Amino acid sequence: MSHQRPTLRLLSGGRETPRARAGADDVPTEAATAPAPIDVRDREAVFRRFAPYVARIGLRLLGRHDEVDDLIQDVFLAAQAGLDGLREPEAVKGWLATVTVRKAKRRLGRRRFLRTLGLDGSTDYSEVADPAADPTTRRTLADVYAVLDRVPTEDRVAWCLRYVEGERLEEVARLCGCSLATVKRRIGAAHGRILTELDADG
């Protein structure tokens, strides 16, 4: 293939990236006005505010709508105990993101294991992209997620956080629990694999 597909030109830039859909649509990553402070002891309020955020990250890491609800349950079950240890209520969002990444990694690891046993069938990723995306972007993003199923879990998670979720490298490193050098290496490995395989398919 003599040129990159349109979506991959965006991916290569590292800033403008395709956005995955998270259920009932994305919540804004940063509201124009700061949200009201939240009492972490009010678990229902925490769930209402942050469940859409957890869902968005979960979908972008997993790529499968049918796994997102279970992931949300896993995250907020962990939150029942973990939130009590937070000294700063404003840290709730970042803490939940860390838990979401950890739980998603475990699910992706199980998925890879099941695939080695022939127990994880192929998935149609055509619904991952935002409904407003053009057909080429939707098709390319679906192809990207198919390749990601063959990428090591740690590389996949780092790449998705950087290129689909649009996190800064420093935040990706924090969420992945590794050094900046390591996260750059993981992102580069996943990115190279994606470009190589899509070139081969094209």
Order of alpha helices (4+ residues) and beta strands (2+ residues): alpha-alpha-alpha-alpha-alpha-alpha-alpha-alpha
